[in-house]
Amino acid sequence: MFIAINIIFLISFLGFAYVNLNDNDSWIWVPIYVAAAVCCGLSPFVVIPPVIYLVLIAVYMIYAVTLFFAKDGVRDWIVKYNKPSIVESMQATKPYIEKTREFFGLLIISAALLFNYLAI
């Protein structure tokens, strides 16, 4: 089960990294997703030092908090814009969609890394 879950994480995070290749901020998002993919891909076979998980989780959660409170961030998506769908196409007039998607992506990555950290 542990291996199957990590294979799903690995494939998902590599897919997310691929989708982010054409973004303006791909320089930050591709490494974020690839780092998570590498950790998930290796964790069933190699003992990854726990500090790596903790550092990545801390960095991702700090970034998530930043996105939550940013102008047109998640808080604005909830309060100011009344939580419109985040699965619609991205538009320059709706930057809160992108920031909200990024926020939830960071939460998913952090949960996957925490799963592997707790499995050590």
Backbone as CSV, one residue per row, in Angstrom:
resi,resn,N_x,N_y,N_z,CA_x,CA_y,CA_z,C_x,C_y,C_z
1,MET,0.830,-1.201,0.000,0.000,0.000,0.000,0.872,1.263,0.000
2,PHE,1.924,1.259,0.820,2.837,2.394,0.914,3.460,2.693,-0.446
3,ILE,3.889,1.644,-1.123,4.512,1.824,-2.445,3.489,2.355,-3.448
4,ALA,2.285,1.825,-3.426,1.245,2.261,-4.369,0.904,3.736,-4.181
5,ILE,0.774,4.160,-2.940,0.461,5.569,-2.662,1.586,6.468,-3.156
6,ASN,2.813,6.050,-2.931,3.946,6.862,-3.380,4.086,6.880,-4.891
7,ILE,3.700,5.814,-5.549,3.705,5.820,-7.018,2.670,6.822,-7.535
8,ILE,1.508,6.854,-6.896,0.478,7.828,-7.280,0.992,9.254,-7.060
9,PHE,1.630,9.496,-5.900,2.213,10.818,-5.633,3.275,11.153,-6.671
10,LEU,4.150,10.227,-6.949,5.238,10.442,-7.912,4.686,10.850,-9.277
11,ILE,3.759,10.070,-9.793,3.191,10.353,-11.112,2.446,11.696,-11.104
12,SER,1.679,11.935,-10.043,0.920,13.192,-9.940,1.855,14.398,-9.911
13,PHE,2.871,14.347,-9.065,3.760,15.505,-8.926,4.582,15.737,-10.187
14,LEU,4.980,14.678,-10.867,5.680,14.861,-12.144,4.732,15.472,-13.185
15,GLY,3.488,15.048,-13.168,2.485,15.642,-14.065,2.260,17.113,-13.763
16,PHE,2.176,17.444,-12.470,2.001,18.848,-12.077,3.206,19.677,-12.508
17,ALA,4.398,19.121,-12.364,5.611,19.836,-12.790,5.568,20.078,-14.291
18,TYR,5.157,19.067,-15.046,5.076,19.194,-16.499,4.083,20.286,-16.910
19,VAL,2.931,20.314,-16.259,1.909,21.316,-16.581,2.413,22.727,-16.273
20,ASN,3.293,22.854,-15.301,3.803,24.160,-14.914,4.969,24.639,-15.776
21,LEU,5.437,23.824,-16.692,6.584,24.216,-17.514,6.336,25.482,-18.330
22,ASN,5.102,25.733,-18.737,4.831,26.894,-19.586,4.391,28.122,-18.786
23,ASP,4.379,28.056,-17.473,3.999,29.205,-16.650,5.135,30.207,-16.531
24,ASN,4.772,31.447,-16.221,5.792,32.484,-15.996,6.630,32.188,-14.762
25,ASP,6.029,31.507,-13.788,6.750,31.210,-12.558,7.179,29.741,-12.488
26,SER,7.453,29.153,-13.643,7.871,27.745,-13.677,9.189,27.522,-12.949
27,TRP,10.011,28.552,-12.874,11.300,28.440,-12.201,11.135,28.088,-10.720
28,ILE,9.994,28.382,-10.142,9.772,28.015,-8.743,8.913,26.761,-8.614
29,TRP,7.892,26.610,-9.475,6.944,25.512,-9.306,7.465,24.174,-9.798
30,VAL,8.231,24.154,-10.852,8.779,22.886,-11.326,9.700,22.272,-10.267
31,PRO,10.641,23.022,-9.684,11.459,22.423,-8.621,10.645,22.001,-7.385
32,ILE,9.603,22.752,-7.052,8.765,22.371,-5.906,8.148,20.994,-6.152
33,TYR,7.546,20.811,-7.318,6.903,19.534,-7.617,7.914,18.412,-7.843
34,VAL,9.041,18.717,-8.482,10.050,17.680,-8.726,10.666,17.208,-7.408
35,ALA,10.932,18.120,-6.482,11.483,17.728,-5.172,10.529,16.776,-4.454
36,ALA,9.238,17.098,-4.487,8.245,16.222,-3.855,8.182,14.879,-4.585
37,ALA,8.239,14.899,-5.912,8.190,13.664,-6.692,9.386,12.771,-6.377
38,VAL,10.561,13.370,-6.270,11.770,12.603,-5.961,11.649,11.963,-4.573
39,CYS,11.197,12.737,-3.598,11.037,12.193,-2.245,10.037,11.035,-2.236
40,CYS,8.926,11.203,-2.918,7.901,10.147,-2.947,8.368,8.938,-3.757
41,GLY,9.099,9.185,-4.818,9.585,8.089,-5.643,10.665,7.257,-4.971
42,LEU,11.488,7.916,-4.177,12.583,7.205,-3.512,12.215,6.625,-2.156
43,SER,11.240,7.214,-1.486,10.973,6.837,-0.091,10.664,5.357,0.132
44,PRO,10.013,4.643,-0.795,9.806,3.216,-0.532,11.090,2.383,-0.615
45,PHE,12.129,2.941,-1.227,13.331,2.165,-1.491,14.577,2.661,-0.777
46,VAL,14.581,3.932,-0.394,15.749,4.553,0.226,15.285,5.295,1.473
47,VAL,16.083,5.227,2.522,15.741,5.992,3.713,16.199,7.433,3.500
48,ILE,15.237,8.300,3.346,15.526,9.725,3.171,15.635,10.339,4.557
49,PRO,16.688,11.105,4.817,16.830,11.710,6.145,15.591,12.525,6.516
50,PRO,15.068,12.324,7.713,13.850,13.020,8.136,13.945,14.541,8.020
51,VAL,15.124,15.086,8.191,15.288,16.537,8.127,14.914,17.074,6.745
52,ILE,15.104,16.282,5.705,14.740,16.726,4.356,13.229,16.921,4.269
53,TYR,12.484,15.953,4.776,11.022,16.098,4.800,10.611,17.337,5.594
54,LEU,11.204,17.497,6.765,10.810,18.613,7.637,11.133,19.966,7.022
55,VAL,12.288,20.079,6.388,12.665,21.343,5.742,11.725,21.648,4.576
56,LEU,11.465,20.652,3.738,10.574,20.879,2.602,9.165,21.242,3.069
57,ILE,8.657,20.524,4.060,7.325,20.833,4.585,7.291,22.253,5.137
58,ALA,8.313,22.633,5.885,8.359,23.987,6.470,8.374,25.054,5.375
59,VAL,9.210,24.870,4.368,9.294,25.844,3.273,7.961,25.932,2.534
60,TYR,7.367,24.791,2.235,6.103,24.781,1.501,4.970,25.393,2.318
61,MET,4.952,25.142,3.605,3.890,25.697,4.444,4.069,27.213,4.627
62,ILE,5.304,27.675,4.730,5.542,29.122,4.806,5.063,29.792,3.520
63,TYR,5.364,29.170,2.401,4.908,29.714,1.117,3.380,29.678,1.035
64,ALA,2.768,28.614,1.542,1.301,28.507,1.538,0.673,29.623,2.374
65,VAL,1.243,29.902,3.531,0.720,30.990,4.378,0.864,32.324,3.652
66,THR,1.972,32.512,2.966,2.182,33.727,2.182,1.101,33.869,1.108
67,LEU,0.802,32.776,0.414,-0.241,32.812,-0.616,-1.624,33.032,-0.012
68,PHE,-1.832,32.535,1.176,-3.132,32.708,1.827,-3.418,34.182,2.089
69,PHE,-2.403,34.904,2.590,-2.610,36.294,2.989,-2.219,37.313,1.917
70,ALA,-1.730,36.854,0.779,-1.319,37.765,-0.293,-2.516,38.513,-0.875
71,LYS,-2.220,39.649,-1.499,-3.274,40.375,-2.211,-3.805,39.454,-3.307
72,ASP,-5.112,39.339,-3.415,-5.767,38.405,-4.327,-5.343,36.964,-4.061
73,GLY,-5.084,36.666,-2.802,-4.725,35.307,-2.401,-5.946,34.526,-1.955
74,VAL,-5.708,33.492,-1.186,-6.772,32.584,-0.773,-7.784,33.288,0.132
75,ARG,-7.304,34.114,1.042,-8.227,34.841,1.917,-9.170,35.719,1.093
76,ASP,-8.627,36.423,0.106,-9.470,37.244,-0.771,-10.417,36.378,-1.593
77,TRP,-9.946,35.211,-2.037,-10.797,34.290,-2.784,-12.026,33.907,-1.946
78,ILE,-11.809,33.690,-0.642,-12.900,33.306,0.251,-13.790,34.495,0.594
79,VAL,-13.185,35.577,1.057,-13.944,36.705,1.612,-14.422,37.675,0.535
80,LYS,-13.498,38.108,-0.304,-13.793,39.165,-1.279,-14.542,38.651,-2.509
81,TYR,-14.188,37.451,-2.955,-14.748,36.931,-4.203,-15.778,35.812,-3.993
82,ASN,-16.058,35.462,-2.758,-17.067,34.437,-2.413,-16.804,33.053,-3.001
83,LYS,-15.565,32.625,-3.015,-15.150,31.283,-3.413,-15.683,30.810,-4.770
84,PRO,-15.417,31.538,-5.831,-15.819,31.019,-7.148,-14.991,29.777,-7.487
85,SER,-15.430,29.034,-8.473,-14.739,27.804,-8.862,-13.288,28.099,-9.240
86,ILE,-12.386,27.242,-8.769,-10.968,27.406,-9.130,-10.574,26.459,-10.268
87,VAL,-11.546,25.744,-10.810,-11.242,24.847,-11.923,-11.531,25.475,-13.283
88,GLU,-12.010,26.728,-13.264,-12.217,27.404,-14.542,-10.880,27.855,-15.095
89,SER,-10.861,28.322,-16.327,-9.600,28.721,-16.952,-9.043,29.965,-16.266
90,MET,-7.735,30.036,-16.248,-7.045,31.159,-15.614,-7.160,32.383,-16.508
91,GLN,-7.475,33.521,-15.888,-7.561,34.783,-16.608,-6.754,35.821,-15.858
92,ALA,-6.199,36.764,-16.583,-5.402,37.823,-15.952,-6.242,38.641,-14.983
93,THR,-7.542,38.682,-15.201,-8.414,39.460,-14.320,-8.770,38.699,-13.040
94,LYS,-8.342,37.430,-12.946,-8.659,36.614,-11.767,-7.396,35.945,-11.212
95,PRO,-6.437,36.735,-10.707,-5.205,36.135,-10.189,-5.440,35.298,-8.934
96,TYR,-6.548,35.514,-8.245,-6.839,34.742,-7.042,-7.045,33.260,-7.359
97,ILE,-7.435,32.944,-8.586,-7.584,31.537,-8.962,-6.220,30.845,-8.941
98,GLU,-5.238,31.468,-9.547,-3.891,30.891,-9.599,-3.305,30.745,-8.201
99,LYS,-3.420,31.772,-7.383,-2.860,31.708,-6.029,-3.562,30.661,-5.178
100,THR,-4.861,30.512,-5.366,-5.601,29.500,-4.609,-5.204,28.102,-5.049
101,ARG,-5.040,27.892,-6.345,-4.580,26.588,-6.847,-3.189,26.267,-6.296
102,GLU,-2.313,27.264,-6.317,-0.960,27.061,-5.807,-0.987,26.730,-4.319
103,PHE,-1.831,27.409,-3.562,-1.980,27.155,-2.132,-2.368,25.701,-1.879
104,PHE,-3.399,25.230,-2.580,-3.842,23.857,-2.374,-2.809,22.848,-2.875
105,GLY,-2.074,23.197,-3.913,-0.976,22.338,-4.365,0.072,22.169,-3.284
106,LEU,0.406,23.256,-2.613,1.384,23.182,-1.529,0.864,22.346,-0.365
107,LEU,-0.425,22.434,-0.083,-1.002,21.610,0.984,-0.947,20.122,0.616
108,ILE,-1.229,19.804,-0.631,-1.168,18.408,-1.080,0.252,17.878,-0.981
109,ILE,1.207,18.661,-1.451,2.612,18.243,-1.375,3.025,18.034,0.070
110,SER,2.677,18.975,0.925,3.054,18.871,2.341,2.436,17.640,2.983
111,ALA,1.188,17.328,2.641,0.534,16.130,3.181,1.255,14.860,2.717
112,ALA,1.652,14.828,1.456,2.366,13.657,0.934,3.710,13.489,1.635
113,LEU,4.414,14.585,1.823,5.707,14.511,2.506,5.536,14.135,3.973
114,LEU,4.498,14.656,4.614,4.219,14.287,6.002,3.885,12.808,6.109
115,PHE,3.122,12.284,5.159,2.804,10.865,5.106,4.095,10.045,5.108
116,ASN,5.051,10.431,4.263,6.312,9.693,4.188,7.177,9.897,5.417
117,TYR,7.147,11.090,5.973,7.903,11.365,7.200,7.394,10.480,8.338
118,LEU,6.094,10.389,8.473,5.510,9.581,9.561,5.709,8.092,9.348
119,ALA,5.955,7.691,8.104,6.157,6.278,7.801,7.580,5.812,8.077
120,ILE,8.466,6.744,8.390,9.877,6.381,8.633,9.968,5.542,9.891
